[in-house]
């Protein structure tokens, strides 16, 4: 992604699609990139510097709402009834004024929700934005994101795809657990990478980073509440069942 940020302006800017299953770290990657390139005031100019703009795609393909989200992120007043083309031009003008170099769009697969016409219009607007702004786009979504962007062949060819793999149980997975453990606010080591605990975590999480982090955090909170100096296998089981129950309840709603 740094390559995109540093890319010189040209007619066809490089773009990136990050593909991964739900909970596998896509949103975290975008958030981390935005955090590393924060907005700031420029003392030598009247406007602020906003090198990275991050938005989430609308739940239903709507090009007007997509650009409205960008304008709101940029704190630009506008009318919802303005045309999508007008909003896009306002976005481009403001991004150039504040020095935006990368646009981040999370949950881009949601652009498949809606009629075929809505899908084509939303994706077509992204192509127009890419053509006119000369700003790189980093989009993230599930496997359906490939289908969403391929609605327009010309846009799809401008994206390189990076697929986030699910974690297989093995040495890399155990090293991941060890790295998480270093962040725990517990007085004694929990040895999460040992065979019994690592396998228990793998069974509960389905090997996605988001679920792994959620389970370990739940277990750490449980350990603190119970006055335990470290996470035990019993606490892992209790936390895993609690997280699983909440996930099931959320799906039912």
N, C-alpha and C positions, 0 to 999 in steps of 0.2 A: 504493500500500500504506500510505502514511502516513495517508491518509484513513481507512482501516480502523482503524489504531492509535489515532487520535484520536477515533473515532466514539463518541458518548455511548451508554451502555447503553440498549437498548430491546428490545421483544419480538422483532423480526426484525432481527438484526444483519446488516450488509452482508458479503458473502463474495466471494472472487475466485478464478477458475480461470485459471491461466497455462498456455497450450497451446503446445507447440513440438516440433519434431523432436528426436531424440536428439542430444545434444551441442550444442544451440543456446543454452545458458546458463540454463536454468530453475533448476537446482540452485544455480548461482552466485548468482542473484537472491535465492533463499531464504536462502542462507548469508550474503549481504551484509546482508540485512534483519535477520537474527538477530544479526549482529556489531554492527550499529548500535544494537541494543536488548539489551545484555548483562544477564545476571543479576547481582545485587549484594546485599550484606548491607544490611539496614535497621537502623541503630543505634537507632532509636526503637521497634523492634518485635522480637518474638522470632523471626520467620521472615525468610527471604530474599525478595528481589524477583525474580520471574522473568516479565518482561513478555511474552516470546515463547518458546513451546515448539515445537520442531521435531522431527518424526519422519518416518520413511519408512514408507509403507504396506507391510504384509506381502506377501510374494511371492504368496501365495494368500489370497483373501478370507477373513478370520477376524476377526470383531468383537472376540473376546476378546483375541487377540494385538494388535490395533490399540490397544486401551486399555492393555494391558500395556506396550506400547512407550512410551506417554505416561507411565505411572506410573514406569517405569524412568528416563525422562528427568527426571522430577521427584524421583527418588531416594526414592520411596515404597515401602516393603516391601509385598508382597502375595503371595497364593497364586495360582498359575497355574490351579488348579481353581475359583477363585471365578467366579461367573457374570459374563457380560459386563455385565449391568445393574449389578451391584455394583461392578465395576471402573470403569464410567463415572461412577457417583456419587462414587467416591473421587477420580477425576480432577477432576471439577467442584469438589468441596470443596477440594482442594489448590490448584487454579488460582485459585480465589477468595481463598484464604488468602495466596497469594504474588503476587497482583495481575496474573495473566496476562490480556493483552488480545487476543493473536492466537495462533492455532494454525496452524502450518505443516505441511502434509502433502505430501511429495514422492512421486513415482512413483504417484500416485493411480490411474492406469490399471490397476495390478496388482490392484485390487479386482474386476476382471473375471475374474480367474483363479479357477476353482472352479465349483461347481454354481450353478444359478440361485438356489437357496435361500440359499446362502452369500453370493452377490452382494447379494440383497435384504436379508439380515440386516445385512451390513456397511454398506451405504449407508443402511439404515433407522436404524442406530445413530448414524451421523453426523447424520442429521436430528434424532434425539432429543437428541443432544449440543448441536446448534445451538439447539434450542428451549429447553433447560433451562439451558444455561451462560451464554447471552448474551455469548458470546465469538466474535469474527470468525474465520473459517477462510480461509486462503489455501492452495489446493491447486495442485499442478503436475503435469503429465504430458503424454504424447503426445496425438495427436488422439483416441485411444481413451478419454481421460479424459472427454470429453463424453458418450460412451456410458455410461461407468461412473456418472457422477453422474445421468444422465437415467433410470437405473433407477427412481428415485423422483422423480416429477414435482414434488412439493412442495419437495423439496430443490433440484432443478435450477433452479427459478425464483428461488432466493435467491442464485444465483451470477452475477456479471458475468464474462464471458470476455474474456481478453486473449491474443491470438495473437501469438507471436513470429515475425516473418517471417524467412525465409532471406535471406541477403545476396546481392543481385544484384551482378554485376561492374560497377563504375562508381565515381564519385567518393566515395560514402559508404563503399564497401568499401576504397578506398585510404586514406581518412581513418582508418578502423579500424586498418589496418596501421600507419599512422604513429603512432597512439596506443600500439599494442603495442611499437613500436620504441623508444619513450621509456623503456621499462622494461628494455631489454636491457643486461647488464653488459659491453658491448664498447667498446673505446676509440675506434672510428671508426664513423660512421653507415653503416648497411647499405642505406639507400634502398629499403626493402621496397615502397614504393608506386610505384616506377618500373614501366613497362609490362611488361617481361620478368619481373621477380620477382613482381609482384602477380598476373599471369596464371598463373605457375607455382604459386603458393600456392592460387589459386582452383581450379586443376585438381586438386590433391591433396586439398583439404579439403572439397569439396562445399559450401562457403559456410556452414558452421556454426561458431559461435564456439568451441565446445569443440575442434573439430579444428584450427581456425586457431591457437589458443593452443598446442595440443600440438605442431603442426608447427614453429612459431616457436621454442618452447622447445628442441625437439630440435635445430633448426638452430643455435641459440645455443650449446648444449652442445658440438656438433660443432666449431663455430668455435673455442671455447676449447680443446678437446682438441687441435685441430690447430695451435694457435698463430696463428690468423687474427685480424686486428683487426676483421673485420666478416663478415657472412653473404654469401657469394657465391652465384651462381646454381647452381654445382656443389654447394655445401653444401646448398642448398634441395632439390635433386633427390635427393641422398643421404639427407637427413633424411626427405623425403616418402616415399621407397621403404621406409625402415626403419619408419616409423610405419604405413604401409599393410600391411607384412608382419606386424607385431605385431597389427594389427586383424584380419587374416585368420586368424592363428593362434588368436586369442581366440575367434573365431566357430566354429572347428573343434572346440574343446574341449567 
